[in-house]
Amino acid sequence: MGIRRTIRPRFPHGSLLLICLLSLWTPVHAQMRPPDVEYVPTPRDVVTVMLETAGVTKDDVVYDLGCGDGRFLITAAQIYGARGVGIDIDPERIRESNANARKAGVTDRVTFVQGDLFKVELSEATVITLYLLPELNVALRPRLLQLRPGTRIVSHEFDMGEWVPDKRGVVKKARFDSSPYLVFEQDASYYFWVVPANVAGEWRWSIPALGRKENFTLRLGQTFQKIEGAARVEERTFPIVDARLTGDALSFASTVEVSGQKVTAQYQGRVLGDSVRGSVDIPEGPFSGRYDWSATRTKK
């Protein structure tokens, strides 16, 4: 994978007719728009750090969008045993990636496809790697947010605009070597996100520990992985605190008053569509203990 700077093809005057004639016999798979950006490979030490940050394992399927010479997927296959798919619109990059995969002996684990990264199917991915430009990251963001909750995304150098990363870091003096004639060192940033579940809306549940079928309503607001909200019990509203959403893992704490008695509880659960299942911890009081907890979304 590598960064690509925006380029605009220029044709000599009078070449339009030649271009039209060539288009008549050019294979369909080659009739794609030119690359959005110019290729510059990610330093290999940055590749390693990014894959480590994403927690890649043998069970992962890594999609590299703008795969360049294939180094992300080849490294993921060699070190972690992961499978991978590389996408690049430039056929030269695909040929180079395939040649490098053969040399590394990982052709059974990685595949490289010439295609448009805005159109390729991504649903199989558990990890996405990127080294594009900021505007391309932001343009891709809606598609990435539709992936399975828990999918990990790691980007070299550029963020996702308003989508604040779960983690960011810097590799000091990373070695850039786009050609034998252009080698230099400079600090390189990376950004990491986990695709969050959709939890916005109104949820209803009961706490069996109370010994009565007390209905609780929770209203959650969401901006990417950031959530806030309040619980409502017996016509009273209580704020939630320490709310966290990492992939499909939801947790928050709340102190509510039920029949004149305060109950402090810590909730944690897994989100699956319009339901949450997990446990609730009540550290003290007559209802102290850990209990099963589930909730159902009643309104989005």
C-alpha positions as CSV (number, residue, x, y, z in Angstrom):
1,M,0.0,0.0,0.0
2,G,1.1,3.5,-0.6
3,I,-0.1,7.1,-0.7
4,R,-1.3,8.4,-4.0
5,R,-1.3,12.1,-4.8
6,T,-4.0,13.5,-7.1
7,I,-2.9,13.4,-10.8
8,R,-4.5,14.6,-14.0
9,P,-3.5,12.8,-17.2
10,R,-2.4,15.1,-20.0
11,F,-2.5,14.2,-23.7
12,P,-0.7,15.8,-26.6
13,H,-2.8,18.0,-28.9
14,G,-4.5,15.9,-31.6
15,S,-4.3,12.6,-29.7
16,L,-8.1,12.4,-29.1
17,L,-8.7,10.4,-32.2
18,L,-5.9,7.9,-31.3
19,I,-7.4,7.5,-27.8
20,C,-10.8,6.8,-29.2
21,L,-9.5,4.2,-31.6
22,L,-7.5,2.5,-28.8
23,S,-10.6,2.3,-26.6
24,L,-12.3,0.1,-29.2
25,W,-9.9,-2.8,-28.5
26,T,-8.8,-2.1,-24.9
27,P,-10.0,-5.0,-22.7
28,V,-13.0,-4.2,-20.5
29,H,-11.1,-4.7,-17.2
30,A,-8.5,-2.1,-18.3
31,Q,-11.1,0.6,-19.1
32,M,-11.0,2.2,-15.6
33,R,-10.5,5.7,-14.5
34,P,-6.9,6.7,-13.8
35,P,-5.6,6.3,-10.3
36,D,-6.8,9.0,-7.9
37,V,-3.4,9.5,-6.4
38,E,0.3,8.9,-7.1
39,Y,1.8,5.8,-5.6
40,V,4.4,6.1,-2.8
41,P,4.9,2.9,-0.7
42,T,4.3,2.8,3.1
43,P,7.6,2.3,5.0
44,R,8.0,-1.4,6.1
45,D,8.5,-0.5,9.7
46,V,5.2,1.4,9.6
47,V,3.5,-1.6,8.0
48,T,4.5,-3.8,10.9
49,V,3.4,-1.3,13.5
50,M,0.0,-0.8,11.8
51,L,-0.7,-4.5,11.6
52,E,0.3,-4.9,15.2
53,T,-2.0,-2.1,16.2
54,A,-4.9,-3.7,14.4
55,G,-4.2,-7.0,16.2
56,V,-4.0,-9.1,13.1
57,T,-4.1,-12.9,13.6
58,K,-4.4,-16.0,11.4
59,D,-8.2,-15.7,11.7
60,D,-8.3,-12.3,10.0
61,V,-9.1,-11.3,6.4
62,V,-7.2,-8.1,5.6
63,Y,-8.4,-5.9,2.8
64,D,-5.8,-3.4,1.5
65,L,-7.4,-0.5,-0.4
66,G,-4.8,0.8,-2.8
67,C,-2.5,-2.1,-2.3
68,G,0.5,-0.8,-4.2
69,D,3.3,-3.5,-4.3
70,G,1.3,-5.7,-1.9
71,R,3.6,-5.3,1.2
72,F,0.7,-5.0,3.7
73,L,-0.9,-8.3,2.8
74,I,2.4,-10.1,2.2
75,T,3.6,-9.1,5.7
76,A,0.2,-10.0,7.2
77,A,0.4,-13.5,5.6
78,Q,4.1,-14.1,6.4
79,I,4.0,-12.9,10.1
80,Y,0.5,-13.6,11.2
81,G,-0.8,-16.2,8.7
82,A,-3.7,-13.9,7.8
83,R,-5.6,-14.1,4.5
84,G,-5.9,-10.9,2.4
85,V,-7.3,-9.2,-0.6
86,G,-5.6,-6.2,-2.2
87,I,-7.4,-3.8,-4.5
88,D,-5.7,-1.3,-6.8
89,I,-7.0,0.4,-9.9
90,D,-3.5,0.4,-11.5
91,P,-2.8,-2.9,-13.4
92,E,0.9,-2.3,-13.0
93,R,0.6,-2.4,-9.2
94,I,-1.4,-5.6,-9.4
95,R,1.3,-7.3,-11.5
96,E,3.9,-6.1,-9.0
97,S,1.9,-7.3,-6.1
98,N,1.4,-10.8,-7.6
99,A,5.1,-11.0,-8.4
100,N,6.0,-10.1,-4.9
101,A,3.5,-12.6,-3.4
102,R,5.1,-15.4,-5.5
103,K,8.6,-14.5,-4.3
104,A,7.3,-14.5,-0.7
105,G,5.5,-17.8,-1.1
106,V,2.1,-16.5,0.1
107,T,0.0,-16.8,-3.1
108,D,-2.2,-19.3,-1.3
109,R,-3.2,-16.7,1.3
110,V,-3.4,-13.4,-0.7
111,T,-5.3,-12.2,-3.8
112,F,-4.8,-9.0,-5.7
113,V,-7.6,-7.6,-7.8
114,Q,-7.6,-4.7,-10.2
115,G,-10.7,-2.6,-9.2
116,D,-12.2,0.6,-7.9
117,L,-11.9,0.7,-4.1
118,F,-15.2,2.7,-4.0
119,K,-17.1,-0.2,-5.6
120,V,-15.4,-3.4,-4.5
121,E,-17.3,-5.6,-2.0
122,L,-15.8,-5.3,1.5
123,S,-18.1,-7.4,3.6
124,E,-15.6,-10.2,4.2
125,A,-13.0,-7.9,5.7
126,T,-12.1,-8.0,9.4
127,V,-9.3,-5.6,8.9
128,I,-8.9,-2.6,6.5
129,T,-5.6,-1.0,5.7
130,L,-5.3,2.4,4.0
131,Y,-2.7,4.9,2.8
132,L,-4.7,7.3,0.7
133,L,-5.4,11.0,1.0
134,P,-7.7,12.7,3.5
135,E,-10.5,13.4,1.1
136,L,-10.5,9.8,-0.1
137,N,-10.6,8.5,3.5
138,V,-13.6,10.8,4.2
139,A,-15.3,9.7,0.9
140,L,-14.8,6.0,2.0
141,R,-16.0,6.6,5.5
142,P,-19.8,5.9,4.9
143,R,-18.9,2.5,3.3
144,L,-16.5,1.6,6.2
145,L,-19.1,2.4,8.8
146,Q,-21.5,-0.1,7.2
147,L,-19.0,-2.9,7.8
148,R,-19.6,-5.4,10.6
149,P,-19.2,-3.9,14.1
150,G,-15.7,-4.7,15.3
151,T,-14.0,-4.5,12.0
152,R,-10.7,-2.8,12.5
153,I,-9.4,0.0,10.3
154,V,-5.8,1.4,10.3
155,S,-4.6,4.2,8.1
156,H,-1.1,5.6,7.5
157,E,-0.7,9.3,7.8
158,F,-4.3,10.5,7.4
159,D,-7.4,10.5,9.6
160,M,-11.1,10.2,8.8
161,G,-12.2,13.8,9.4
162,E,-14.8,14.0,12.2
163,W,-14.5,10.3,13.0
164,V,-12.0,10.5,15.9
165,P,-9.6,7.5,16.0
166,D,-9.7,5.0,18.8
167,K,-5.9,5.2,18.8
168,R,-3.2,7.1,17.0
169,G,0.6,6.9,17.1
170,V,3.8,7.9,15.4
171,V,6.7,5.8,14.1
172,K,9.8,7.9,14.5
173,K,12.2,8.2,11.6
174,A,10.3,5.8,9.3
175,R,12.3,5.0,6.2
176,F,10.6,6.0,2.9
177,D,12.1,4.3,-0.2
178,S,9.8,4.8,-3.1
179,S,12.8,4.3,-5.5
180,P,16.6,3.8,-5.2
181,Y,16.9,7.5,-5.9
182,L,14.4,8.8,-3.4
183,V,15.2,7.5,0.1
184,F,14.6,9.6,3.2
185,E,13.5,9.4,6.9
186,Q,10.7,11.2,8.6
187,D,8.2,10.6,11.4
188,A,5.0,8.8,10.2
189,S,1.6,8.9,11.8
190,Y,-1.0,6.1,11.9
191,Y,-4.6,6.0,13.0
192,F,-6.8,3.2,14.2
193,W,-10.6,2.8,14.4
194,V,-13.0,0.0,15.4
195,V,-16.3,0.1,13.4
196,P,-19.0,0.8,16.0
197,A,-22.4,-0.9,16.3
198,N,-25.5,1.3,15.8
199,V,-26.9,1.9,19.3
200,A,-28.8,5.2,18.8
201,G,-32.4,5.2,19.9
202,E,-34.6,4.1,22.8
203,W,-34.0,0.8,24.7
204,R,-36.1,-1.0,27.3
205,W,-35.1,-3.6,29.8
206,S,-35.8,-4.9,33.4
207,I,-33.4,-5.8,36.2
208,P,-34.4,-9.2,37.7
209,A,-32.4,-8.5,40.8
210,L,-34.9,-5.9,41.9
211,G,-37.4,-8.7,42.6
212,R,-40.1,-6.9,40.6
213,K,-40.7,-6.3,36.9
214,E,-39.4,-2.7,36.9
215,N,-39.2,-1.3,33.4
216,F,-36.2,0.9,32.6
217,T,-35.9,3.0,29.4
218,L,-32.6,4.2,28.1
219,R,-32.2,6.8,25.4
220,L,-28.9,6.8,23.6
221,G,-27.4,9.4,21.3
222,Q,-24.4,8.4,19.1
223,T,-21.7,10.1,17.1
224,F,-19.5,7.4,15.6
225,Q,-18.2,5.4,18.7
226,K,-19.1,8.3,21.1
227,I,-22.3,7.8,23.0
228,E,-24.3,9.6,25.6
229,G,-27.7,9.2,27.2
230,A,-30.0,8.9,30.2
231,A,-32.0,6.2,31.9
232,R,-35.7,6.8,32.8
233,V,-37.3,5.1,35.8
234,E,-40.7,5.8,37.3
235,E,-41.0,9.1,35.4
236,R,-37.5,10.3,36.5
237,T,-34.4,10.7,34.4
238,F,-30.9,9.7,35.5
239,P,-27.7,10.4,33.4
240,I,-25.5,7.5,32.4
241,V,-21.7,7.8,32.9
242,D,-18.6,6.1,31.6
243,A,-20.3,5.1,28.4
244,R,-18.2,3.2,26.0
245,L,-18.8,1.6,22.6
246,T,-16.0,-0.5,21.0
247,G,-17.3,-2.4,18.0
248,D,-20.4,-4.3,19.3
249,A,-19.3,-4.1,23.0
250,L,-21.4,-1.6,24.9
251,S,-20.9,-0.5,28.6
252,F,-22.1,2.2,30.8
253,A,-22.9,3.0,34.5
254,S,-25.9,4.5,36.1
255,T,-27.3,5.3,39.5
256,V,-31.1,5.2,39.5
257,E,-33.7,5.5,42.2
258,V,-36.3,2.8,42.5
259,S,-39.1,3.1,45.1
260,G,-37.0,5.6,47.1
261,Q,-33.8,3.5,47.0
262,K,-30.7,4.3,45.0
263,V,-29.3,1.5,42.8
264,T,-25.9,1.9,41.2
265,A,-25.1,-0.6,38.4
266,Q,-22.5,-1.2,35.7
267,Y,-23.8,-2.6,32.5
268,Q,-21.9,-4.5,29.8
269,G,-23.2,-6.3,26.8
270,R,-22.9,-7.2,23.1
271,V,-25.1,-5.4,20.6
272,L,-26.8,-7.6,17.9
273,G,-29.1,-5.4,15.8
274,D,-31.9,-4.3,18.0
275,S,-31.0,-6.3,21.1
276,V,-28.2,-6.3,23.7
277,R,-27.3,-9.3,25.9
278,G,-24.8,-9.2,28.7
279,S,-24.5,-8.7,32.5
280,V,-25.1,-6.1,35.1
281,D,-23.0,-5.6,38.2
282,I,-24.5,-4.1,41.3
283,P,-21.6,-3.6,43.8
284,E,-23.5,-2.9,47.0
285,G,-26.9,-2.8,48.6
286,P,-29.6,-5.4,49.0
287,F,-29.4,-6.3,45.3
288,S,-25.6,-6.6,45.1
289,G,-24.2,-9.2,42.7
290,R,-23.9,-9.9,39.0
291,Y,-27.0,-10.7,36.9
292,D,-27.9,-11.5,33.3
293,W,-29.1,-8.4,31.5
294,S,-30.8,-7.9,28.1
295,A,-32.4,-5.0,26.3
296,T,-34.5,-4.4,23.2
297,R,-34.5,-1.3,21.1
298,T,-38.1,0.1,20.8
299,K,-37.4,3.2,18.8
300,K,-34.6,4.4,16.5
